[in-house]
C-alpha cells in the first residue's frame, strides 16, 4: 500500500512540473510569418458576433401581434404562418430606415426549406419574441411587423 501511494505521489509531482505557463508567439521572430495554428483575434473578438447575413425568408402571413408590457419595457410577441412546414431559427429583424416615420418596423423571418406544402397550419406556425426597453420604445408611436403577404401594426 505504501509503495502504491508513493508512486502515485511522485508521478503527480512530476506531471505538475510539466504544466508551465508558456505562450507561443503568433508571429515567428525568425521568419515573420503568422502561425496558422494560432488564431489572429483578440480576446474581445471571442465575445462579439461577426456581422453575418441572415439568410431567412419572410414568413407568409402574420396572424398575431402583441405588445406585452413588463417592468422596464415590453415584449413584442409575433405569431405567423410560414409557407412551408418546419420553419426554424425565427427572428424579428428591424427594417432599415423605418425609424424616421415614428413607427418601428420589423420583418418576421425564418429559415424555410422548400418542399411540398402538405403540412397543416400547425406545422407551419411560428412565434418569435423580442424584448424592447422603455428607453428603446420612447421615440416611437407604433410598432409594425411585416410578413410576405401582410403586415400588422400596434400603437402604444
N, C-alpha and C positions, 0 to 999 in steps of 0.2 A: 504494500500500500504506500509506504514511504517513498519507494522508488518511482512509482507512477506519478505521485504528486510532484516530486522534484523534477521529473522530466517535463511535465506539463508547465511548471513554473519557469523553467529555463527556456522552453520553447516560446512561451508568451513574452518573456523579456527580450528574447532575440528578435521576435517579429515586431515588437513595439518599436525597436530601434530602426526598423526599415521604413517606417511611415514618415518620412521627412516632409517639410512644407515647401518643397521647391516648385517653382512655376517656370515652365519653358517659355521663352520669349516667342511672340508670334512672328517676328521677323528675325531671320538668321543674321547674326553680326558679321559673319564672313561673306555671305553671298548677297544679302539684302533682299532675299526672296521670301515671300509670305509662306508660312507653313499651312498647307491646305487642311490639315487636321485640327487646327485651332480656329474657332470662329472669330471673325473680324467684327465683332459688335461689342458695344459697351454693356455694362451691367444694366443701364437704364433701358436699353432696347429689348431686354428679355421681358420687361413688364409692359411694353407698349405694343399695340397691334399694328401690323402693317396695313396700309391702305389697300385693301383688296376690293376688287369689283365683285359685287354680289350678283350672281347670275340668275336670281329669282325672276319669275314671271308674275304679272299681276293676277290676283285671284279673280275669278269670273264675276261674282256678284257679292256685294256687301249686304248682309242680311240684318246685322245689328250693330249699333254704335252706342256705347255707354261711357259716360264720364262719372266715375265713382269718386266722390270727394273723400279724402282722408286727411288727417292732421299733417300739415306741411305741404300739401299738394293734392294730386288726384291721379287716379289710374284710368288711362284710356283703354277700354276693352272693346275689341272689334271681332265680330264673327262674320265669316264669309263662306261661300261655297265655290270650290275650285272646279275647273273644267274636267280634270282627270282624277281618278281615285288615288288615294295615297299621297297627298302633298305633305311635304316635310320642310323643316327649317323655315318656319313662317316668321316674317319680320315686318314691322312698320317702319318704312323708310321715309324720311322727310323729303318733300318735293322742293327742289331749289327754286328760289325766287318767290315763294308763296308768302313770305313774311311781310312783304310790302303792303299787302292788301288788308292787314289786320286779321287775317284768317290763317291759322297754322294748318298746313295741308300735309297729309301723309299718304303714302301708297302702300296697300297691303300686298306684299309679295311672298311667294312660296316657291320652293323648288318642286317642279312637277315633271314627272316622266310621261312623255306622250304614249298613248296606248288606247285601248278601247274605252269608251265611255259607258261601260256596262255597270259600273259600281253605283250603288244607291247614293242618295244625298248624304247620308251619314258618313259614308266612306270618303266623301269629298269635303266635308265641313271642317273648317279650321278656326281657331281662336287665337288671337295674339293680344298681349297687353303691354303697356308702356307706362312707366312712372314719370309723371311730369310734376316738378316742384311748383309751388306758388310763384316763385320768382320767374321761372320759365314761362308760366302761363299769363303773367301780368300784362304783357303788351298786346295780347290777342283777345278779340271779342268772340271768336268762334273757332271750332276745330272741324276739319273736313278730312274724310278718308275716302280715297278713290280706289275703285276696283277696275276691272277691264271694261265692264259694260255699264256700271253705275257708280254713284258716289253718294255718301250720306254726310250730313253735317249736323253739328250740335252747337248751340250758342251757350255761353257761360252765364 
